[in-house]
Amino acid sequence: MSQTTDPIADLLTRIRNALAARLPAVKMPHSRMKSELARLLKQEGFIRDFEMTEEEGGHRQLGIKLKYVAGRESVIHGLRRMSRPGLRRYAAAAAVPRVRGGMGVVIVSTSRGMLTDREARRNNLGGELVCSVW
């Protein structure tokens, strides 16, 4: 099994590809950061659910159930990685960007864990801008 250098970009790409193929769910290797990201996506209503499962060989998998509206249109219209391993992007609490005039969400990795842009502003916390979803 090969190691990916950017697991968050891998997660976003798997979700993007599954949405393009209109798949009901997608599976990927599990990590705490990925499950926190999935928790925030569920909290914001972008996915139906997520679960962690044990696979053969003791490897844990993260399953994400995608959410569609009438006509099989995806709830997620776009995903963008903001900070990358080669170029980290940080922002103070007041400088955390808004996505699509507040219609989307920016995921921020703070000292208190991963938060949405609204939670980070409310708690006056800045951090690394992980990704944006709209």
Protein Blocks (a to p, Z undefined) as FASTA:
>chain_A
ZZdfblmlmmmmmmmmmmmnopabdcddddfklmmmmmmmmmnopafbdcddddehhiac
ddddddddehiiafblbdcdfbdfklccdddfklpcceehhpaccddddfkopadfklmm
mnopacddfbdcZZ
